Amino acid sequence: MRALLLSLLLPSLAFGITLEGSTDSLELVTTGSSVSIDYHCAYANVTATALTTPGTSTGTITTATTTTIISAPSASNWRHIKTCNIENSGTSAVGVTVQIDRSASNRIIFSVTLQPSEHLTKAQDSDFHLYTAAGAEKSDTGSAPYSGRSLSFSKIGTAFDTIGYHYNFGAAVGFPGAESAGTPGVNGVATNCSAVGTAGSGGALSLGAHVLANPSTGGWYLQRFGLISSVVATYEAIDTLWYNTGLTVTTTTNQAITSGAMPARDVNGTTNGEGLRIALRALTTVANAAAVANTTVSYTNSAGVAGRTATFSGTVGFQAPATAIIGTWMPFTLQAGDTGVRSIEGITLGTSYVSGTLTLAVYRPLAMTGVSVANYPSGSLSGGNALTSPGVRLWNGTCLGLTALGAVATTAPNVYSGIFEVMER
């Protein structure tokens, strides 16, 4: 009779995930600097002959760690998981991975990044479902996008320093208008271009960037990036996460900086800084008579290791040119083995830049495109089929910017027309 009852009950329960013996437990791995995850799971215990007591497991996780959310059943028993609800109750994006731990060997079941107030549900149909803060189910990448938007731009640049150097369009006039960097000081300001803001506040006005309002559902993805320019060059789309002002260009010793954590816009949508880079930029023309290659930046890397040093490579394009003009973009090389930047602690110019204005920036490269013939449209290196390839994820607050890399001539790079195509998924 028990066996008959069990056979009737089990199909209707539609478990999908089963923990066996005393070896299997269900774990939740959380990643991110500001973790706040609530979870609730329901399960049923089963022996070889009977359905025994049901059970629940609830809790809150506040650190980046591995947490057992359903423990292993007793020997010769099974624990069938009915439902689990995992909610991001914090204010920052959190990575979550659901996995089975079988005798210390992990088997990943599902991984996703949860935005604030989003939740992941393992339903009784055995599938995982992801829901937005508004309660709408998110489509998978094979579904049609929710909506798209085109952000056009045009810029009148100034001449490159010399062949091989790079140029940032932040101060260039056009559309959007030139930046209003303001005076956030040496400790800088974290950016957020979901609003216009005021000069120096880190909003879109501060960077001369588009206002990209946070999506109502899902997230923004850069689907396509292209432009028409008067100059043959490679162009890079970037997201500037932080910048500063107030550096003393004649001080050759360390200038301390307390940047704090970067916004949750690294490649994984966290504050760890994975994939972020550092660059020095001329806000106005500086007067150093010769190239400067001994400028360094002290930073904490994306693994949380402090005291790292970013350096100029000492070659054209990766150092400060003599008398760098407004817009000159000077990327640093991270210390060997590092893959990102979590925070900035100081800059040492090494050699006086004599006069002018410099700003330090932390940015995330997004995509590149090349103009091979002047006045002809570029290709698109970030494009794809919106139904099968959503593109590059743009996290909430993204500040879209543009740089020209490795000038082949010193002619001013005028962008007659450009476009960022973004998709909300």
Wavefront OBJ file of the C-alpha trace (Angstrom):
o trace
v 0.000 0.000 0.000
v 2.866 2.400 0.871
v 4.567 1.663 -2.439
v 1.322 2.327 -4.314
v 0.795 5.622 -2.457
v 4.375 6.688 -3.163
v 4.039 5.912 -6.869
v 0.943 8.082 -7.045
v 2.495 11.004 -5.148
v 5.912 11.312 -6.781
v 4.813 12.224 -10.354
v 2.611 15.046 -9.086
v 5.425 16.540 -7.036
v 7.689 17.105 -10.113
v 10.861 17.464 -8.095
v 13.656 17.705 -10.690
v 16.577 17.910 -8.187
v 17.282 15.057 -5.800
v 19.856 14.755 -3.010
v 20.965 11.214 -2.271
v 22.229 9.333 0.762
v 24.470 11.261 3.129
v 26.699 12.537 0.338
v 24.671 15.247 -1.450
v 23.877 18.767 -0.277
v 22.585 21.818 -2.140
v 24.854 24.882 -2.010
v 24.558 28.511 -3.019
v 27.753 30.338 -4.050
v 27.548 34.138 -3.802
v 29.994 36.621 -5.363
v 30.112 40.400 -5.039
v 31.240 43.015 -2.547
v 27.779 43.897 -1.143
v 25.997 40.573 -0.823
v 22.470 40.411 0.557
v 20.616 37.273 -0.508
v 17.445 35.792 1.019
v 16.519 32.199 0.223
v 13.664 29.808 0.953
v 13.531 26.186 -0.170
v 10.975 23.415 0.316
v 11.698 19.708 0.029
v 10.348 16.245 0.838
v 12.218 13.329 2.404
v 11.757 9.886 0.890
v 12.862 6.427 1.954
v 12.855 3.332 -0.216
v 9.241 2.643 0.736
v 7.611 5.832 1.974
v 7.265 9.576 1.636
v 8.262 10.944 5.041
v 8.327 14.426 6.518
v 8.467 17.539 4.331
v 10.879 20.318 5.276
v 11.946 23.879 4.558
v 15.211 25.793 4.668
v 15.397 29.578 4.920
v 18.115 32.118 5.577
v 19.960 35.300 4.631
v 23.473 35.395 3.177
v 25.490 38.576 3.705
v 28.974 37.668 2.449
v 30.596 36.298 -0.693
v 30.858 32.654 0.295
v 29.547 29.130 -0.249
v 26.468 28.351 1.844
v 24.716 24.998 2.321
v 21.046 25.834 1.817
v 19.734 22.244 1.995
v 21.735 19.703 3.956
v 22.253 16.063 2.956
v 19.577 13.520 3.879
v 20.256 10.545 6.094
v 21.969 7.450 4.697
v 19.709 5.358 2.414
v 17.293 8.295 2.070
v 16.568 10.837 -0.642
v 15.657 14.516 -0.390
v 13.552 15.737 -3.307
v 13.661 19.537 -3.731
v 10.299 21.032 -4.622
v 10.948 24.784 -4.842
v 13.658 27.320 -4.069
v 13.382 31.093 -4.186
v 16.594 33.165 -4.158
v 16.155 36.939 -3.862
v 18.712 39.759 -4.122
v 17.522 41.926 -1.222
v 20.503 44.302 -1.458
v 21.379 47.322 -3.571
v 24.179 45.884 -5.734
v 24.385 43.125 -8.319
v 25.272 39.703 -6.897
v 26.454 36.589 -8.704
v 24.747 33.381 -7.561
v 25.536 29.770 -8.444
v 23.372 26.819 -7.392
v 25.356 23.593 -7.119
v 25.209 20.086 -5.677
v 28.103 19.142 -3.402
v 28.619 15.389 -3.669
v 31.349 14.292 -1.284
v 33.224 17.605 -1.808
v 32.916 17.454 -5.625
v 30.717 20.258 -6.943
v 28.259 19.985 -9.816
v 26.931 23.352 -11.027
v 23.222 23.444 -11.795
v 22.573 27.122 -12.587
v 24.504 30.427 -12.504
v 23.256 33.985 -12.971
v 23.875 37.579 -11.869
v 20.954 38.979 -9.883
v 20.336 42.710 -10.016
v 18.808 44.386 -6.894
v 15.324 42.963 -6.092
v 15.567 40.340 -8.828
v 14.912 36.736 -7.830
v 15.633 33.261 -9.116
v 13.072 30.508 -8.619
v 13.430 26.769 -9.014
v 9.835 25.815 -9.723
v 8.100 22.469 -9.349
v 8.381 22.008 -13.114
v 12.110 21.487 -12.365
v 13.179 24.550 -14.385
v 14.810 27.743 -13.115
v 12.996 31.020 -13.774
v 14.484 34.519 -13.429
v 12.261 37.484 -12.505
v 12.837 41.229 -12.595
v 12.288 43.570 -9.648
v 8.834 44.270 -11.081
v 7.957 40.565 -11.063
v 8.128 40.012 -14.832
v 9.873 36.870 -16.010
v 13.075 37.522 -17.953
v 13.365 36.019 -21.402
v 16.342 33.851 -22.264
v 18.867 34.916 -24.888
v 16.999 32.987 -27.539
v 13.903 35.109 -27.129
v 13.223 38.359 -28.902
v 14.528 41.484 -27.128
v 12.133 43.572 -25.114
v 13.071 46.798 -26.911
v 15.915 48.611 -28.589
v 17.242 52.139 -28.735
v 19.659 54.037 -30.968
v 21.977 56.600 -29.379
v 23.523 58.770 -32.082
v 26.595 60.952 -31.649
v 28.784 63.367 -33.612
v 32.008 65.016 -32.454
v 34.428 67.663 -33.713
v 37.814 66.525 -32.441
v 41.099 68.347 -32.120
v 44.349 67.196 -33.724
v 46.231 64.180 -32.402
v 49.542 64.813 -30.656
v 51.526 62.748 -33.104
v 51.252 59.456 -34.940
v 50.568 56.478 -32.688
v 48.967 58.338 -29.763
v 45.362 58.095 -28.580
v 42.566 60.633 -28.208
v 39.471 60.805 -25.990
v 36.429 62.751 -27.231
v 35.135 63.823 -23.793
v 36.028 67.504 -24.284
v 35.078 67.561 -27.975
v 32.071 69.643 -29.003
v 29.169 68.062 -30.843
v 26.436 65.737 -29.629
v 26.268 64.943 -26.791
v 27.896 68.215 -25.774
v 31.385 68.591 -24.352
v 31.997 67.352 -20.822
v 31.614 69.534 -17.728
v 34.141 67.726 -15.539
v 33.730 70.124 -12.608
v 35.959 69.792 -9.552
v 35.422 66.451 -7.788
v 39.026 66.666 -6.506
v 41.855 64.157 -6.328
v 39.653 61.497 -4.689
v 37.414 61.679 -7.720
v 33.816 60.727 -8.313
v 32.086 57.496 -9.307
v 29.985 57.974 -12.421
v 26.343 57.212 -13.128
v 24.917 58.309 -16.478
v 21.353 57.187 -15.821
v 20.774 60.891 -15.026
v 22.129 64.223 -16.301
v 23.540 65.369 -12.955
v 25.543 68.546 -12.489
v 29.125 69.453 -13.389
v 31.484 67.217 -11.415
v 28.738 64.998 -9.975
v 29.597 62.041 -12.220
v 26.377 62.174 -14.234
v 26.071 62.325 -18.008
v 26.792 66.078 -18.060
v 30.146 65.528 -16.329
v 31.388 63.232 -19.094
v 29.624 64.607 -22.166
v 27.828 61.277 -22.431
v 24.335 60.100 -23.312
v 21.755 59.754 -20.579
v 20.972 56.033 -20.538
v 18.104 55.540 -18.122
v 18.067 52.259 -16.230
v 15.850 49.708 -17.989
v 12.470 48.861 -16.532
v 13.052 45.148 -17.114
v 16.143 43.097 -17.844
v 19.294 44.984 -18.772
v 20.906 46.988 -21.581
v 23.182 45.313 -24.113
v 25.386 47.038 -26.689
v 24.213 45.400 -29.896
v 26.039 47.499 -32.488
v 28.627 50.299 -32.591
v 29.686 52.146 -35.730
v 30.586 55.573 -37.075
v 31.623 57.698 -40.049
v 34.805 59.696 -39.513
v 37.074 62.025 -41.450
v 40.111 60.109 -40.194
v 41.271 56.540 -40.738
v 41.631 55.092 -37.238
v 40.492 52.479 -34.765
v 37.745 53.670 -32.444
v 36.911 52.196 -29.047
v 33.681 52.478 -27.103
v 34.282 52.687 -23.356
v 32.412 53.047 -20.071
v 34.122 55.512 -17.703
v 33.401 54.433 -14.118
v 35.477 57.007 -12.185
v 37.586 60.085 -12.776
v 39.270 62.789 -10.730
v 40.547 66.356 -10.974
v 42.909 68.520 -8.936
v 46.174 66.701 -9.627
v 49.235 68.924 -9.158
v 51.122 68.575 -12.431
v 54.442 69.786 -10.985
v 54.525 67.352 -8.034
v 56.776 64.402 -8.817
v 56.165 62.403 -5.618
v 53.097 60.367 -4.734
v 49.741 62.139 -4.648
v 47.454 60.054 -2.424
v 44.003 59.163 -3.742
v 41.073 57.512 -1.977
v 38.789 56.509 -4.809
v 36.686 53.999 -2.893
v 35.227 50.993 -4.697
v 34.317 51.314 -8.338
v 30.622 51.189 -9.317
v 29.154 47.706 -9.900
v 29.908 47.870 -13.619
v 32.906 45.588 -14.161
v 32.565 42.798 -16.731
v 30.579 40.765 -14.186
v 28.411 43.625 -12.928
v 30.220 43.759 -9.553
v 32.457 46.238 -7.713
v 35.461 43.890 -7.888
v 36.783 45.714 -10.949
v 37.378 42.744 -13.240
v 38.242 43.973 -16.744
v 38.743 47.630 -15.749
v 41.683 49.716 -16.974
v 43.379 53.013 -16.012
v 44.274 56.001 -18.214
v 45.651 59.499 -17.764
v 44.068 62.246 -19.874
v 44.908 65.856 -20.661
v 41.954 68.087 -19.776
v 43.948 71.036 -21.116
v 47.281 71.177 -22.938
v 50.227 70.304 -20.683
v 53.698 71.762 -21.158
v 56.183 68.928 -20.558
v 58.939 69.472 -23.129
v 59.714 65.773 -23.627
v 57.836 62.478 -23.394
v 57.176 61.230 -19.848
v 57.369 57.480 -19.263
v 57.867 57.224 -15.481
v 54.336 58.066 -14.292
v 52.848 55.293 -12.118
v 49.538 54.594 -10.370
v 49.062 52.657 -7.121
v 45.891 50.543 -7.099
v 44.107 47.533 -5.626
v 43.509 44.809 -8.175
v 40.284 42.926 -8.873
v 41.384 40.095 -6.564
v 41.538 42.568 -3.649
v 45.352 42.769 -3.507
v 46.508 46.283 -2.585
v 49.827 47.951 -3.383
v 49.834 47.110 -7.089
v 51.559 49.445 -9.562
v 50.360 50.433 -13.035
v 53.040 51.847 -15.334
v 53.512 53.490 -18.699
v 55.086 51.084 -21.172
v 57.511 53.723 -22.413
v 56.450 53.420 -26.058
v 54.429 55.651 -28.367
v 50.787 55.606 -27.303
v 51.581 54.221 -23.849
v 53.343 57.197 -22.300
v 52.769 60.947 -22.136
v 53.889 62.700 -25.329
v 55.688 66.024 -25.212
v 53.233 68.910 -24.715
v 50.193 66.648 -24.715
v 47.190 68.492 -26.122
v 43.624 68.487 -24.815
v 42.066 65.038 -25.144
v 45.305 63.023 -25.211
v 44.527 59.567 -23.783
v 47.386 57.715 -22.074
v 46.570 54.136 -20.952
v 48.565 52.404 -18.221
v 49.732 48.795 -18.157
v 48.565 46.867 -15.092
v 51.042 44.913 -12.998
v 51.778 41.456 -14.385
v 49.042 38.944 -13.628
v 46.357 41.535 -12.855
v 43.065 41.514 -14.737
v 41.296 44.528 -13.278
v 41.174 47.498 -10.915
v 39.094 47.678 -7.729
v 40.272 51.060 -6.407
v 42.943 53.757 -6.842
v 45.296 54.753 -3.999
v 47.717 57.232 -5.596
v 49.579 58.593 -8.593
v 53.247 59.512 -8.972
v 53.941 61.665 -12.020
v 57.685 61.040 -11.715
v 58.496 64.002 -13.961
v 56.909 67.448 -13.850
v 54.352 68.128 -16.559
v 55.129 71.864 -16.011
v 51.600 73.236 -16.504
v 48.138 72.259 -17.650
v 45.432 69.950 -16.305
v 45.438 66.151 -16.002
v 42.724 63.736 -14.953
v 42.967 60.052 -14.030
v 40.208 57.720 -15.211
v 39.137 54.116 -14.604
v 37.255 52.661 -17.547
v 35.918 49.473 -19.083
v 36.596 48.790 -22.784
v 33.355 47.764 -24.513
v 33.948 47.384 -28.254
v 36.151 48.518 -31.132
v 35.420 49.412 -34.727
v 37.675 50.548 -37.550
v 37.361 53.259 -40.209
v 39.529 52.094 -43.113
v 38.473 54.794 -45.579
v 37.853 58.395 -44.547
v 34.213 59.489 -44.739
v 33.002 55.908 -45.132
v 31.133 53.998 -42.420
v 33.006 51.623 -40.173
v 32.191 48.016 -39.591
v 30.733 46.862 -36.300
v 32.736 44.587 -34.060
v 30.053 44.276 -31.399
v 27.101 43.592 -33.637
v 25.178 40.372 -33.998
v 21.766 38.861 -34.374
v 19.619 40.258 -31.568
v 17.698 36.996 -31.415
v 20.755 34.843 -30.750
v 23.486 37.213 -29.520
v 22.427 40.001 -27.165
v 25.785 41.793 -27.342
v 27.909 43.387 -24.605
v 26.178 43.878 -21.241
v 25.839 47.512 -20.162
v 25.228 47.663 -16.435
v 22.986 50.295 -14.858
v 24.658 53.703 -14.825
v 26.892 53.080 -17.864
v 28.613 56.203 -19.260
v 29.243 55.600 -22.953
v 32.363 57.314 -24.282
v 34.610 57.233 -27.322
v 38.363 57.108 -27.893
v 40.452 57.011 -31.074
v 43.415 54.649 -30.848
v 46.827 54.782 -32.504
v 46.546 57.753 -34.840
v 47.925 57.130 -38.344
v 48.117 60.918 -38.897
v 47.725 64.042 -36.779
v 44.576 65.261 -38.555
v 41.709 66.149 -36.202
v 39.281 63.186 -36.034
v 35.820 64.508 -36.824
v 33.027 61.992 -36.289
v 30.265 63.053 -38.653
v 27.825 60.459 -37.429
v 28.015 57.538 -35.044
v 25.615 55.244 -33.303
v 25.365 53.006 -30.257
v 22.529 50.502 -30.726
v 21.421 49.105 -27.376
v 18.923 46.354 -26.660
v 16.930 45.848 -23.489
v 16.617 42.160 -22.664
l 1 2 3 4 5 6 7 8 9 10 11 12 13 14 15 16 17 18 19 20 21 22 23 24 25 26 27 28 29 30 31 32 33 34 35 36 37 38 39 40 41 42 43 44 45 46 47 48 49 50 51 52 53 54 55 56 57 58 59 60 61 62 63 64 65 66 67 68 69 70 71 72 73 74 75 76 77 78 79 80 81 82 83 84 85 86 87 88 89 90 91 92 93 94 95 96 97 98 99 100 101 102 103 104 105 106 107 108 109 110 111 112 113 114 115 116 117 118 119 120 121 122 123 124 125 126 127 128 129 130 131 132 133 134 135 136 137 138 139 140 141 142 143 144 145 146 147 148 149 150 151 152 153 154 155 156 157 158 159 160 161 162 163 164 165 166 167 168 169 170 171 172 173 174 175 176 177 178 179 180 181 182 183 184 185 186 187 188 189 190 191 192 193 194 195 196 197 198 199 200 201 202 203 204 205 206 207 208 209 210 211 212 213 214 215 216 217 218 219 220 221 222 223 224 225 226 227 228 229 230 231 232 233 234 235 236 237 238 239 240 241 242 243 244 245 246 247 248 249 250 251 252 253 254 255 256 257 258 259 260 261 262 263 264 265 266 267 268 269 270 271 272 273 274 275 276 277 278 279 280 281 282 283 284 285 286 287 288 289 290 291 292 293 294 295 296 297 298 299 300 301 302 303 304 305 306 307 308 309 310 311 312 313 314 315 316 317 318 319 320 321 322 323 324 325 326 327 328 329 330 331 332 333 334 335 336 337 338 339 340 341 342 343 344 345 346 347 348 349 350 351 352 353 354 355 356 357 358 359 360 361 362 363 364 365 366 367 368 369 370 371 372 373 374 375 376 377 378 379 380 381 382 383 384 385 386 387 388 389 390 391 392 393 394 395 396 397 398 399 400 401 402 403 404 405 406 407 408 409 410 411 412 413 414 415 416 417 418 419 420 421 422 423 424 425
